[in-house]
Amino acid sequence: MSKQIFGAQMSLRCCGTTVPERMAGPCWQLFVAMSGLVSEWPTFTWPTSTEVPTLDQRRNALAYLGFVLDEGAAWEWEECTGPDYHPHPVRALLLGSVKVRPLENGAA
């Protein structure tokens, strides 16, 4: 039996977000990249804050979305620059990624 492995990514949304709900300011957002429309990917958004979510908060968010870290997986971090089209100066962004798999029976 093959097990499905997906990539989860987490980033600080500098200008807030509108999905799944409107946020007024910067907030961390986690999503699991899957096949299909991006708008249908499992997504979790923390309340407005620039504080990086803890390992436990990330684990709980993944479980809420129906996923768990793959065996031996660890968060990897990358620094990149934001897109030029934002209404503020380009700045460095932190992007976290990790391999995840669906929870057994889809339950936490």
C-alpha positions as CSV (number, residue, x, y, z in Angstrom):
1,M,0.0,0.0,0.0
2,S,1.5,3.4,-1.0
3,K,1.1,6.3,1.4
4,Q,0.4,9.7,0.1
5,I,2.9,12.4,1.0
6,F,2.1,16.1,0.5
7,G,4.0,19.3,1.1
8,A,2.8,21.8,3.7
9,Q,4.0,25.4,3.6
10,M,3.7,28.2,6.1
11,S,4.4,31.9,5.6
12,L,3.7,35.2,7.2
13,R,1.1,37.0,5.1
14,C,2.4,40.6,5.4
15,C,-0.7,42.3,4.1
16,G,-3.2,40.0,5.8
17,T,-5.4,37.5,3.9
18,T,-8.9,37.1,2.7
19,V,-9.0,33.2,2.8
20,P,-10.5,31.6,4.8
21,E,-11.5,34.9,6.4
22,R,-10.4,38.5,6.1
23,M,-7.5,39.4,8.4
24,A,-6.6,43.1,8.9
25,G,-2.9,42.7,9.3
26,P,0.0,40.3,9.1
27,C,-0.8,36.7,10.0
28,W,0.8,33.3,9.6
29,Q,-0.9,30.9,7.2
30,L,-0.4,27.2,6.6
31,F,-1.6,25.3,3.6
32,V,-1.2,21.8,2.2
33,A,-0.4,21.7,-1.5
34,M,-2.6,19.1,-3.3
35,S,-3.9,18.5,-6.7
36,G,-6.9,20.5,-7.7
37,L,-7.7,24.2,-7.4
38,V,-5.5,26.2,-5.0
39,S,-8.7,27.7,-3.5
40,E,-9.6,24.2,-2.4
41,W,-6.3,23.4,-0.6
42,P,-6.6,22.8,3.2
43,T,-5.7,26.1,4.8
44,F,-5.2,27.3,8.4
45,T,-4.7,30.9,9.4
46,W,-3.6,32.1,12.8
47,P,-4.9,35.3,14.3
48,T,-3.2,38.5,13.3
49,S,0.4,38.4,14.7
50,T,4.0,38.3,13.4
51,E,5.0,35.7,16.1
52,V,6.1,32.4,14.4
53,P,3.7,29.7,15.5
54,T,5.3,27.1,17.8
55,L,5.9,23.5,16.9
56,D,2.8,22.5,18.9
57,Q,0.7,25.1,17.2
58,R,1.8,23.9,13.8
59,R,1.2,20.3,14.8
60,N,-2.3,21.2,16.0
61,A,-3.1,23.2,12.9
62,L,-2.0,20.2,10.7
63,A,-4.2,17.8,12.7
64,Y,-7.1,20.2,12.4
65,L,-6.6,20.0,8.6
66,G,-6.4,16.2,8.8
67,F,-2.6,15.8,8.4
68,V,0.5,14.8,10.4
69,L,4.2,15.2,9.8
70,D,5.6,12.4,7.7
71,E,8.0,10.1,9.6
72,G,11.4,11.8,10.2
73,A,10.1,15.0,8.6
74,A,11.4,18.3,10.0
75,W,10.5,21.9,9.2
76,E,12.8,23.5,6.7
77,W,13.0,27.3,6.4
78,E,13.9,29.5,3.5
79,E,14.3,33.3,3.2
80,C,13.0,34.9,0.0
81,T,11.9,38.3,-1.2
82,G,8.3,39.3,-1.5
83,P,6.7,40.1,-4.8
84,D,7.2,43.5,-6.4
85,Y,3.5,44.3,-6.7
86,H,2.9,44.8,-3.0
87,P,2.2,48.4,-2.0
88,H,5.2,48.5,0.4
89,P,8.9,48.1,-0.2
90,V,10.1,44.6,-1.1
91,R,11.2,42.8,2.1
92,A,12.6,39.4,3.1
93,L,10.0,36.7,3.8
94,L,10.3,33.5,5.8
95,L,8.8,30.4,4.2
96,G,8.5,27.1,6.2
97,S,7.9,23.7,4.5
98,V,7.5,20.1,5.6
99,K,6.4,16.8,4.3
100,V,3.0,15.6,5.7
101,R,0.7,12.7,5.3
102,P,-3.0,12.3,5.9
103,L,-4.0,11.2,9.4
104,E,-5.2,7.6,9.8
105,N,-9.0,7.6,9.1
106,G,-8.8,11.4,8.7
107,A,-9.1,11.9,12.4
108,A,-6.9,13.8,14.9
